[in-house]
Amino acid sequence: MGFHTKLIAKTLVIFWLALPLQAYALQIGDKAPNFRADTTQGELDFYNWSQSQWVILLSHPGDFTPVCTTELAEAAKLQPLLKKRNTKILTLSADSVEDHLEWVEVINNYKNKTTTTDDLKNLLLGIDGDTDVNFPIISDPNLEVATLYGMYHPKALPNAGSFGGEEKSTIRAVFIIDPKKNIQAMLTYPKNIGRNFNEIVRTLEALQISDELNVSTPANWEFGDDVIVSNDIPDEDIKEKYEVEEYNVFETFLRTIKQPGHYGGNDARRKRVRN
């Protein structure tokens, strides 16, 4: 076997060995891996805990850090709405359960001192419930769950603690997982940029409506806006299937209807009232 033939053969071997590693990265549509982990609410088996509900799984770089504190406070405020949306929150960092539990008091204290934004007020309109942190926070000191879900990016900065020592911490990852344990959406933020929780809720609601009604949502869609009818539904079936009086045709492939089944009253009321 000549030199060039050996080189090609060796390259092919390396390629085939590396292929499973490339394929392992989780993608939308994949089954969310199950795991067991210690949390602020005891040991958790992900599949048993999530049951038949949607899950928003969040990773955060570290406890007692400013951006993470604001994020988990925002997540806590959303708990009544997410409960109504059949959705659980689960968060994760490499810190200990003891640190998590101590930090929860800080999060709740910060949450109670901050003013609720108008956007959040609109999301929670007519919805009451406890907003203290009541979701599990995973302790993942060896980054086992983080590695399983691709939440640890070693090159992501900053990668040093407050006192300058290098540390391993997760990025700000978001996984929205449906009741069948399928990953339906993935969002990734760097460590120094806080997440937009209005966008996370918007994405969750769009996914739920799409799953329920076989529709899509257009650019910048918000809850209550018109939705796009699937192209596999003939024009003549739209009114009966969605129980609407009219639909809009912009192109043969782009037809919209008012979001069915979620609002009553006129258009002005639709913008304010969430069922």
N, C-alpha and C positions, 0 to 999 in steps of 0.2 A: 504494500500500500504506500503510495507516494506521499510526500509532505503535505501537498495541498489537499489530497483526499482525507488524510488524517485530521487536518485543520477543520475541514468542512464537517466531518463526522463529530469532532469534539464540540463544535459550535452548535450542531443540532442537538446533541445531548444536553448541553447547558440550556438551550432554548426550551426543550421539553421538561427539564427539571424546574425551570422558572415559571412555566405556564400555570401550574396549580396555584403558585403564590399570587400571580396576577389575578387569577380568577376568584381568589378567596375574598377580595375586597367586596363588601356588601353593596348591593345595588337595589334600587327601587324594584319591587316585585319579588325580592328574595324573602324567604322565611326568616323572621327574626330569630336569632339563636337563643335557645333557653340558657339559663344560668342560675346558680345559687349564690347568694351574697349576704353578708351581714349588713343590716341597715339600722336606722334609728327606730324602727318598729320591729326589730328582731330579724331572724334569718328569713330570707325571702327566696322562694322559687318563682322565677319570673312568669312562667306559663300558668301556674296555679294562682298566683296573685292577680294577674291581669284578667283571668276568667274570660268572659265574653264581651269585654269592653275595649274601647280604643285606648291607646296609651301614648302619651307624650313623654319620651325618654330624653332627658337633658344631661349633658355633662358640663361641669364647671371646673375651672382650674384649681380653686382652693378656697377653703373656709377663711372667714375673717379677712376677706379681701373686698375692696370697695365695689367693683363692678358686679361680682357674684352676689353680694348682699342686695344690691338694687334689683338684680334679676329674680332672685328667689322671693323677694318681697312682692314683686309683680306677679309671679306665678301663684303666690298665696292668695292674692286678691282675686285671681281668676277662678279659684276653686269652686265657688257656687255655680258659675256658668258652665264649667267643664263637667261638673257633676250632672247638670241637666243635659249635657251633650254626651252622656254615657262614656266619659273619658277620665282616665286616671293620669296623675303626674308621678313621674319617678325621676329622681335626680342622682347624680354620681360625682364623686371626686376621690382622690387618693387619700384623703384625710381619715382619721379614726372616727369611730362611732361616738366616742366621748367628745371629740372636737365638734362633730356635727351637732350633738345635743346642746352643747354650750352655745354654739353659734345660732341655733334656732331662736333663742331668746333675743339675740341681737337683731336678727332679721325681723321678728315680730315688733320689736321696739321701733326699728327704723320704719317699718310699714305703717305703724300707727301714727307716726309723726309727719308722714308725707301727705301731700294733697293728691287726691285722685284726679287724674287727667280727664278732660271732657270725653276723649275717645273711650277710656275705660268706663266712665259713667254710662255712656251709650251702650257699651257691651253688656253692662250689668243691669240695665234698666228693667225694673220689675222683678229682679232676681235677688233673693236674700239668702244669707248663709254665713257660716263661720269662715273668716278669712285668715285666721292664724295658721301657721304652717302645720298641715296635717297630712303631708305626703311623705313617703319614705325617702331617706337620703342614703344612698349606698356608700359603704366604705370599701374602697378598691385599692388598698395600699400597694399591691403588686401589679396594678393596672391590668388585671386579667380580663375583666369585663370590658375595660376601655380598649384593650387590644382586640378583643373579639369583635367589637363594633367599629374599630378604626377610629377611635376617639383620641388616640395618642399620636401626635405628629411631632417627632423629635426635633425637627428644624423650626418649629413654630416659636416665635419670640413673643413676650419675654420668657426666658427659661431659667430665671434666677429668683430666689426669694427676696424678701425685704432686706435681709442682711447680706445679700450678695452671693450666698451659696447656691450652686447649681441644684436644680430640683426637677423632677419629672412631674409634669402636670398635663391634664387633658386640655384640648381646645374646647370651644363652646359648640358642641354638636347637638343637633336636634333630630330625633327620629320620631315620625308619626307612624304608629303601628295599628293595623285594624284588628277587629275581633278574631279574625282567622290567623293572626300572628304574622301577617304579611307586611313588609315595610312599604308604606305608601308615599312617604316623602322624607327627604333628608336635607337638612340645612346645616351649613358649616360656617362658623364665625371665628375670627382670630381671638386670642386671649384678651386683647386690650379693647375690644369693641363689644358693647352690650347688645344683646339680641332685641329685636322688635317683637314684643309679644302680641301686639295687634296682628302682625303678619302671621305669626304662628297660629293664632285662633282663626284668622281668615282662611288659611290653608286647610286647617282641620275641618272647618264648616264646609268649604268647597268640596273636599274629599267625601264628606258624609252625604252631601246633597247629590254629588255625582254618582255615588254608590247606590243611593236610594232611588234616584229618578232616571238614571241613564242619560245624564246631561253633562255638558262641559261648562266651564266658566270663562268668560272673556278676560282680556287684559284689565287690570285694576278693579276686578269684580269685588264687590262687598255684599255682605248678607242682605238679601232683599232686592238686589239688582236682577236684571234680565239674565237668563241662562241660555245656552246654546243647545239646540236639539240635535241629537245624534243623527248622522247621515243615513243610518240604516232604517230610519222611521220615515215612511212615505208621507207626503204632505197631507193626504186625505185622512191619515190616522192621528195627526197631532192633536187636534181639538179633543177627540174622545179619550186618547191615552192620558193627556195631562189635564183634562177637565178645564180647558181655557176657551175663551170666546174668540180669541184671535191670536195670530202669530205674525212675526215680521220676517220677510224674505229679502235679504240684501244681495245674496247670490244663491244659486241652486245648492251650494254647499254650506251656506251660512244662514241659518234660520234661528230666530230667538223667540222666547216666550217669557212672560213674567214668571218669576220663581213660584212654583205651585206649592200650595199647602202650608205656607209659613206665615202668611199675613192676612189680616182682614182690614176692611176699611179702604180709604182712598190712598193715593200715592204719598201724600204728606205723612199720613199715619204709618205707612209701610216703612218709612225712613226712621221711625222712632220706636216702634214696638217690635220686640223679639218674642216669638212664641216659645 
